[in-house]
Amino acid sequence: CHNYMPKNIEVVIRPHPAYRGMLLPACQELCKINKNWRICEDNHIYDALAGARIVVSMFSTAVNQALAMGIPAVTLARGVYSGTG
C-alpha cells in the first residue's frame, strides 16, 4: 500500500487485535514515513469501519463487516473471497 496508494489520502491502519502488540512497532514506522497514515485506536470493528470509504485487507473477517456496512472491500490474499464479486 505504501508504494501504490496516492500520497495525499488518509490511511488508517488497524492491526488484527490478536497480533496488535507484535505489529504495532511496524505500523508506527509506516505512520512516520507516511504523514497521512494513522493507527486505529478503536477496539470494536464497527467503530473502526464507521468512517471508512474502502477497506483493504490481507485476509480478515473485517471484509465481511465492511461489505455488510456497504463499504467496498479489497482482499490481497487468495482464499474464501477468491472468485467472488
C-alpha positions as a printed Julia matrix, in Angstrom:
85×3 Matrix{Float64}:
   0.0     0.0    0.0
   2.87    2.35   0.83
   4.19    2.07  -2.73
   0.94    2.28  -4.67
  -1.62    4.36  -2.8
  -1.94    8.08  -3.5
   0.18   10.04  -1.03
  -2.48   12.65  -0.23
  -5.22   10.41   1.21
  -5.75    9.41   4.8
  -4.97    5.77   5.57
  -6.0     4.16   8.83
  -4.1     1.02   9.84
  -5.86   -1.42  12.14
  -3.68   -4.35  13.13
  -5.59   -7.51  13.95
  -6.31   -7.47  17.7
  -4.61  -10.85  18.2
  -1.37   -9.52  16.69
  -1.56   -5.84  17.65
   1.35   -5.98  20.09
   3.58   -7.7   17.57
   2.6    -5.47  14.61
   2.35   -2.11  16.38
   6.05   -1.15  16.01
   5.96   -1.76  12.24
   2.7     0.2   11.94
   4.21    3.1   13.88
   7.16    3.16  11.47
   4.79    3.28   8.49
   2.98    6.22  10.09
   6.28    8.09  10.49
   7.05    7.64   6.79
   3.51    8.43   5.61
   2.23   11.59   7.27
  -1.41   10.92   6.29
  -1.41    7.49   7.88
  -2.52    6.77  11.44
  -3.16    3.77  13.65
  -6.76    2.98  14.54
  -7.42    3.07  18.25
 -10.99    1.68  18.06
 -11.3    -1.77  19.59
 -14.68   -2.6   18.07
 -14.58   -3.31  14.33
 -17.82   -1.46  13.58
 -16.46    1.7   15.23
 -13.24    1.31  13.27
 -15.12    0.98   9.98
 -17.59    3.81  10.63
 -15.71    6.44   8.6
 -14.1     4.15   6.02
 -14.61    4.68   2.3
 -12.85    1.41   1.38
 -11.25   -1.49   3.27
  -8.03   -3.14   2.11
  -7.25   -6.38   3.9
  -4.84   -9.23   3.6
  -7.41  -11.75   4.83
  -9.85  -10.78   7.53
 -13.46  -11.05   8.59
 -13.35   -7.23   8.6
 -14.08   -7.6    4.88
 -17.43   -9.21   5.74
 -18.3    -6.44   8.18
 -17.28   -3.77   5.66
 -19.41   -5.28   2.91
 -22.36   -5.61   5.29
 -22.0    -1.88   6.01
 -21.93   -1.07   2.28
 -18.2    -0.27   2.26
 -16.25   -1.55  -0.76
 -13.5    -4.01   0.18
 -10.36   -5.41  -1.42
  -8.51   -8.51  -0.27
  -4.88   -9.17  -1.12
  -4.78  -12.87  -0.28
  -6.44  -15.75  -2.07
  -8.91  -17.67   0.0
 -12.58  -17.71   0.85
 -13.14  -14.5   -1.16
 -11.35  -15.62  -4.33
 -13.5   -15.57  -7.43
 -16.34  -13.63  -5.8
 -17.87  -10.38  -6.94
